[in-house]
Structures are given as C-alpha cells and as structure tokens.
Amino acid sequence: MNSPSPNPAQAMNSHPLLSRRNALLACALALASSASFAAWPNDKMPIRLMVPWPAGGATDQIGRLLTQPLSEALGVPVIVENKGGAGGVIGTQQFVKDKPDGHSILLATSSTNAAAPHLYARLGYEPITDFTPVVSLCEIPNVMVVPAKSPWNSLHDVVAAAKKDPGKYTYGSAGIGGSQHLAGAQFKTAAGIDIRHIPYKGSGPAAQDLIAGHIDMMLDTGSLGSIRGGMLKPLAVASEKRLPALPKVPTFKEAGTPMLASAWYGLMLPAHAPAEVVTRLNTEVNKILKNPEIHQRLVDMGAIVMGGSAEEFAKFSASEVKRYEGIVRDSGAPKE
C-alpha cells in the first residue's frame, strides 16, 4: 500500500531552512510586540485624560490634580479634555471609540459607569466589556449645600419648608443620573418631601446657579471651595461619619433624615488594553495617591482616598453596576 502524500504545508515546514526561517520570523514578531509595549508611553504622543464633565466640578478637579504628577512619572504630557453632556455619557461614548494603547484614559465615575446603564435605553457603551479598569481613586460623600443668603440654616429647615410648600423648591445636579440627581432623589424619599430636579450639563454650571440663588439646594460632591469662600452653606453630609474637612457639619442621620450617598471616581482604559500598560498606570497612580500632598488635597475636597489593584477596581465597578440598578429604580428617574 502506498503511503499517503504529505500535506504541502507540512512538507514546506519540514524543510530545515524553512523551519529555521519561520522560527526566526516568530521570534522577530515577539520581540517587536514586546518592544511596542516597552515603548509606552510614546514620547511624541501626549496622554489624554478624558473628563466627561465640564470644567469646575469635582471630577474635573480630581483629574487636574493627577495630571502633573502623572506626567512627571510617565515622562509625557497628560492633558485633561473636558467633554460634558448627558450626565457624563457623551464624553464616555466618545472615549470607548479610542485605541486601547494607553494614550487615552477615562476618569470614570459612578454616574457614567454604574448609574447610566440603568438610565439610558441606548447608552452607546457596555459598562463591563467596553472598559479596562485600572485603579480606584476616591469616593466623595454628597453634601447638602444652599446659597449663603438662604434663610435655611439646618436640614430640618429645608424639610420643614418643603413640607409646607410641596413642589415649590428646587435642587440642581450635574445631569440626569449624576451623583447629585440620585442623591437628591434619595433625599426626597428619605424626608418624604416634594422638591423639583433641575439638571445641568455639569456640576460647575449647577453650582454657579446655586450660588446666584437661581436654585434652592444641591447635594454636591465638589463644593468645599465655595463653602470655604462663604458662597455656600453646608447643612449635612451623606456619609456614615462626619468629614474631616467639615467637622462641624452633621451627617444626615444626625440631622434627622438618615441616608447615605456618595460618588466614586477611578481610571479606566478602553477594552483590551495591554496588561503592561494597566500595571504601569496602576503602579504610578497608587504612588501618587500615597503622596502626602496629593492625599491631603483630596481629603480637603471631602474625599475618602482609595487606590488598590486593577483587579479590585474591576470587581468593585462591576458590583456597583448591579447596586445602582436599585438606586436608579427607587429614584424614579425615567429611562431615556
């Protein structure tokens, strides 16, 4: 019986010279791939930190706090790009289209990456599969603030006024589904009152209108500067304990309306980012968060500094998507 004819491809690969050439080619490709990772970041290419909110709010403040030390650590410029709208969704939609090469980083928030999936029928991105979590940055409890000239001096004053005139008073937010919106909705339920929600395209514009007296209150995460400047009055913090930055301000529980509400912030890359890039970014940002000056500046903003591994942030952010399903449902926010 004749032996079967050898497969042409097998015959070619079995030739000593061809086998050697293929091995050299595979080795060269592996070295080229390794070199491309080693070359990150490209010193001819700045890193864009996408902040999906307008300038002036807490997210923007955190992003700008990171840019200089991160630029120094990586040896390339790190530039904030603000792209506000739809509670952070517009900038995040743009971000997921970027290459996962480490030159585009998202400052993700609980609004964009946990609440938004339950608020928009056509979100434009999937909160788990379209991102590569890098590191958790911090958490900031919401603070009830009112204009400096407001007649209210306590949370009890707000509740009493709202119960006397249902639907008369307003609270602002950075947009539908944002931390301020959901915290305000929680407050309405906890206090049993009717106050109207006024959404803005970012917490900066909302805070400006609050200071001017165009809206009555806000459960904000970035108002400490305005509080210290005498433009806003803090009435209560939505945390378990009083904040070191506001030691004289009671918690909501102490003020008679128990509730907890906060926003979290972290860095993410687009999906399928190289592990080497994730590891390097995670290492450098954890170092930055431990820097005494940076750490204190975050604390002065009312933040609880976090940090940790990329794996921990991935588990946390995934669990938050599930947790916010109930928060959004209870808020009564319509799905758009």
C-alpha positions as MATLAB code, in Angstrom:
seq = 'MNSPSPNPAQAMNSHPLLSRRNALLACALALASSASFAAWPNDKMPIRLMVPWPAGGATDQIGRLLTQPLSEALGVPVIVENKGGAGGVIGTQQFVKDKPDGHSILLATSSTNAAAPHLYARLGYEPITDFTPVVSLCEIPNVMVVPAKSPWNSLHDVVAAAKKDPGKYTYGSAGIGGSQHLAGAQFKTAAGIDIRHIPYKGSGPAAQDLIAGHIDMMLDTGSLGSIRGGMLKPLAVASEKRLPALPKVPTFKEAGTPMLASAWYGLMLPAHAPAEVVTRLNTEVNKILKNPEIHQRLVDMGAIVMGGSAEEFAKFSASEVKRYEGIVRDSGAPKE';
ca = [
       0.000    0.000    0.000;
       1.301    3.406   -0.909;
       1.847    5.935    1.913;
      -0.432    8.976    1.765;
       1.077   12.035    0.124;
       2.346   14.601    2.631;
       0.386   17.838    3.128;
       2.187   20.548    1.070;
       2.278   22.961    4.046;
       3.695   20.234    6.297;
       6.271   19.388    3.670;
       7.366   23.010    3.419;
       7.609   23.438    7.192;
       9.578   20.232    7.484;
      12.378   21.667    5.347;
      15.268   22.668    7.665;
      15.828   26.088    6.081;
      12.121   26.945    6.084;
      11.701   25.803    9.680;
      14.602   27.990   10.718;
      13.192   30.965    8.822;
       9.770   30.520   10.418;
      11.312   30.311   13.864;
      13.307   33.493   13.261;
      10.183   35.242   11.978;
       8.183   34.220   15.058;
      10.995   35.432   17.294;
      11.151   38.772   15.479;
       7.402   39.254   15.805;
       7.543   38.506   19.527;
      10.388   40.993   20.004;
       8.516   43.642   18.003;
       5.410   43.120   20.123;
       7.457   43.342   23.303;
       9.186   46.485   22.064;
       5.848   48.141   21.313;
       4.744   47.618   24.908;
       8.117   48.741   26.247;
       7.848   51.928   24.192;
       4.696   53.023   26.016;
       4.107   55.841   26.518;
       5.196   57.240   23.169;
       7.188   60.396   23.962;
       5.848   62.023   20.796;
       2.246   61.473   21.811;
       0.540   63.158   24.806;
      -1.852   61.221   27.003;
      -5.422   62.476   27.004;
      -7.333   62.236   30.264;
     -10.999   62.316   29.279;
     -13.117   64.052   31.924;
     -16.712   63.611   30.711;
     -17.937   66.694   32.566;
     -17.438   70.461   32.142;
     -14.608   72.223   33.944;
     -15.105   73.251   37.560;
     -16.807   70.231   39.116;
     -15.388   67.559   41.407;
     -14.491   65.202   38.542;
     -12.565   67.952   36.769;
     -10.771   68.924   39.989;
      -9.648   65.341   40.595;
      -8.471   64.960   37.007;
      -6.393   68.130   37.092;
      -4.900   67.119   40.420;
      -3.490   63.994   38.746;
      -2.134   65.440   35.508;
       1.149   66.969   36.684;
       2.391   64.097   38.892;
       1.298   61.520   36.306;
       3.054   63.451   33.548;
       6.227   63.552   35.632;
       6.010   59.818   36.353;
       5.440   58.806   32.708;
       7.628   61.418   31.035;
       4.931   62.679   28.639;
       2.310   65.437   28.833;
      -1.018   64.393   30.369;
      -3.784   66.713   29.216;
      -7.351   66.963   30.522;
     -10.071   67.034   27.878;
     -13.498   68.079   29.147;
     -16.436   66.673   27.207;
     -19.647   67.277   29.155;
     -23.256   66.447   28.498;
     -25.926   63.860   29.391;
     -24.573   63.208   32.862;
     -21.114   62.291   31.572;
     -22.423   59.916   28.908;
     -21.407   61.939   25.815;
     -17.720   62.081   26.727;
     -17.732   58.416   27.734;
     -19.345   57.420   24.424;
     -16.530   59.212   22.613;
     -13.877   57.590   24.804;
     -14.849   53.954   24.109;
     -14.038   54.514   20.412;
     -10.394   55.315   21.216;
      -7.494   52.903   20.766;
      -6.579   50.900   23.913;
      -2.933   51.962   23.653;
      -2.682   53.835   26.958;
      -2.786   57.278   25.367;
      -6.459   57.789   26.181;
      -7.608   57.413   29.801;
     -11.116   57.903   31.183;
     -11.856   59.428   34.559;
     -14.799   57.115   35.185;
     -17.435   57.868   37.795;
     -20.336   56.141   39.491;
     -22.595   58.218   37.250;
     -21.089   57.183   33.909;
     -20.126   53.607   34.709;
     -22.725   52.443   37.227;
     -25.887   54.564   37.061;
     -26.020   55.406   33.342;
     -26.666   51.820   32.158;
     -29.970   51.914   34.046;
     -30.937   55.366   32.784;
     -30.427   55.125   29.014;
     -32.001   52.545   26.719;
     -29.362   53.300   24.065;
     -26.328   54.104   26.137;
     -23.738   53.555   23.423;
     -21.371   51.514   25.578;
     -21.420   48.478   27.847;
     -20.151   49.254   31.379;
     -18.267   45.980   31.844;
     -16.947   44.810   28.460;
     -16.102   48.196   26.885;
     -13.580   49.227   29.566;
     -10.389   48.052   31.227;
     -10.434   49.141   34.902;
      -7.070   50.487   36.085;
      -7.352   51.923   39.586;
      -9.899   53.318   42.028;
      -9.124   56.898   43.049;
     -11.526   58.070   45.741;
     -15.065   58.388   46.985;
     -16.740   61.692   47.879;
     -19.908   61.826   50.009;
     -22.598   64.234   48.862;
     -23.053   67.397   50.931;
     -26.322   69.318   51.176;
     -25.483   72.937   50.331;
     -27.639   76.049   49.998;
     -26.806   79.637   48.966;
     -25.054   81.743   51.595;
     -28.059   84.069   51.713;
     -30.565   81.240   52.138;
     -32.799   81.527   55.221;
     -32.188   77.810   55.891;
     -29.515   77.007   58.482;
     -30.204   73.313   59.038;
     -31.501   70.263   57.233;
     -34.596   70.495   59.422;
     -35.280   73.948   57.950;
     -35.180   72.516   54.409;
     -37.511   69.644   55.225;
     -39.983   71.906   57.050;
     -40.103   74.406   54.179;
     -40.529   71.676   51.552;
     -43.365   70.060   53.507;
     -45.106   73.410   53.866;
     -44.892   74.180   50.128;
     -44.678   70.916   48.106;
     -43.140   71.337   44.653;
     -42.001   74.913   45.271;
     -38.301   74.316   45.890;
     -35.621   73.052   43.509;
     -32.399   71.102   43.661;
     -29.721   71.143   40.978;
     -27.492   68.416   39.578;
     -24.765   67.797   37.020;
     -27.329   65.988   34.880;
     -29.845   63.169   34.896;
     -28.373   60.114   36.588;
     -25.488   62.033   38.122;
     -24.496   61.692   41.766;
     -26.306   64.903   42.696;
     -29.513   63.845   40.949;
     -29.662   60.414   42.579;
     -28.713   61.815   45.986;
     -31.476   64.400   45.671;
     -33.950   61.667   44.762;
     -32.844   59.672   47.803;
     -33.341   62.766   49.967;
     -36.887   63.277   48.659;
     -37.767   59.703   49.589;
     -35.987   59.731   52.967;
     -37.564   63.052   54.027;
     -40.966   62.441   52.430;
     -40.930   65.744   50.547;
     -41.596   67.030   47.019;
     -38.749   69.087   45.546;
     -38.109   69.615   41.819;
     -34.991   68.423   40.000;
     -33.167   70.900   37.702;
     -30.474   69.105   35.619;
     -27.446   70.968   34.215;
     -24.602   69.980   31.893;
     -22.164   69.571   34.764;
     -21.839   70.365   38.460;
     -19.893   73.577   37.732;
     -22.820   75.322   35.980;
     -25.235   73.958   38.589;
     -23.115   75.309   41.452;
     -22.913   78.730   39.774;
     -26.699   78.933   39.594;
     -26.955   77.751   43.196;
     -24.584   80.472   44.388;
     -26.613   83.022   42.432;
     -29.812   81.785   44.071;
     -31.480   80.504   40.898;
     -31.971   77.089   42.522;
     -32.535   76.367   46.201;
     -30.235   73.491   47.121;
     -27.838   70.855   45.871;
     -26.398   67.596   47.144;
     -22.940   68.182   45.725;
     -19.536   66.489   45.827;
     -17.340   69.439   44.870;
     -18.496   72.476   46.848;
     -15.831   72.757   49.568;
     -14.122   75.660   47.830;
     -17.386   77.597   47.670;
     -18.144   76.664   51.280;
     -14.772   77.941   52.468;
     -15.242   81.054   50.346;
     -18.523   81.836   52.099;
     -20.649   81.439   48.963;
     -22.471   78.286   50.094;
     -23.681   76.914   53.441;
     -23.278   73.196   54.209;
     -26.197   71.689   56.141;
     -25.445   67.934   56.233;
     -23.124   65.262   54.788;
     -24.477   61.974   53.394;
     -21.793   59.776   54.993;
     -21.639   57.449   57.983;
     -19.268   59.764   59.847;
     -18.565   63.488   59.741;
     -15.960   64.531   57.212;
     -12.562   65.752   58.482;
     -12.901   68.639   56.021;
     -16.275   69.647   57.573;
     -16.056   68.570   61.211;
     -18.886   70.864   62.389;
     -21.383   69.702   59.761;
     -23.676   66.869   60.932;
     -24.407   63.712   58.980;
     -27.883   63.271   57.539;
     -28.570   60.739   60.284;
     -27.563   63.225   62.965;
     -29.747   65.839   61.269;
     -32.816   63.595   61.462;
     -33.022   62.226   57.897;
     -30.866   59.077   57.659;
     -29.361   58.438   54.204;
     -26.015   57.644   52.574;
     -24.975   58.944   49.155;
     -21.578   59.368   47.543;
     -19.809   59.397   44.190;
     -16.773   57.301   43.272;
     -14.025   58.047   40.788;
     -11.462   55.841   39.031;
      -9.323   55.480   35.917;
     -10.203   53.184   33.034;
      -8.770   52.396   29.604;
     -10.725   51.193   26.567;
     -11.377   47.451   26.335;
      -8.454   45.108   25.575;
      -5.752   47.445   26.851;
      -2.329   45.736   27.221;
      -1.707   44.298   30.681;
       1.684   46.032   30.767;
       0.033   49.434   30.382;
      -2.572   48.672   33.052;
       0.109   47.530   35.508;
       2.313   50.569   34.921;
      -0.571   53.034   35.255;
      -1.878   51.309   38.369;
       1.560   51.401   39.993;
       2.188   55.065   39.226;
      -1.280   56.248   40.297;
      -1.094   54.327   43.585;
       2.205   56.102   44.270;
       0.555   59.448   43.515;
      -2.368   58.726   45.851;
       0.116   57.975   48.660;
       1.940   61.255   48.111;
       1.169   63.262   51.300;
       0.405   66.478   49.414;
      -1.926   64.838   46.871;
      -3.576   62.736   49.560;
      -4.250   65.811   51.696;
      -5.628   67.799   48.782;
      -8.125   65.027   48.107;
      -9.074   64.901   51.792;
      -9.522   68.674   51.716;
     -12.018   68.143   48.875;
     -14.019   65.892   51.178;
     -12.737   62.696   49.550;
     -12.035   59.286   51.031;
      -8.853   58.165   49.208;
      -8.955   54.593   47.857;
      -6.354   53.130   45.455;
      -5.629   49.386   45.195;
      -5.180   46.855   42.399;
      -6.794   46.834   38.976;
      -8.497   43.545   39.853;
     -10.058   45.081   42.969;
     -11.373   48.036   40.977;
     -12.780   45.698   38.301;
     -14.739   43.734   40.934;
     -15.893   46.909   42.669;
     -17.082   48.663   39.492;
     -18.942   45.543   38.334;
     -20.713   45.247   41.693;
     -21.656   48.930   41.525;
     -23.455   48.416   38.211;
     -25.712   45.924   39.985;
     -26.123   48.089   43.090;
     -27.138   51.179   41.132;
     -29.965   49.312   39.440;
     -31.926   49.559   42.691;
     -30.826   53.155   43.396;
     -31.973   54.343   39.973;
     -35.237   52.407   40.214;
     -36.014   53.908   43.614;
     -35.155   57.412   42.377;
     -37.990   57.312   39.877;
     -35.743   58.662   37.120;
     -37.231   57.829   33.709;
     -35.209   55.673   31.324;
     -34.404   57.700   28.225;
];
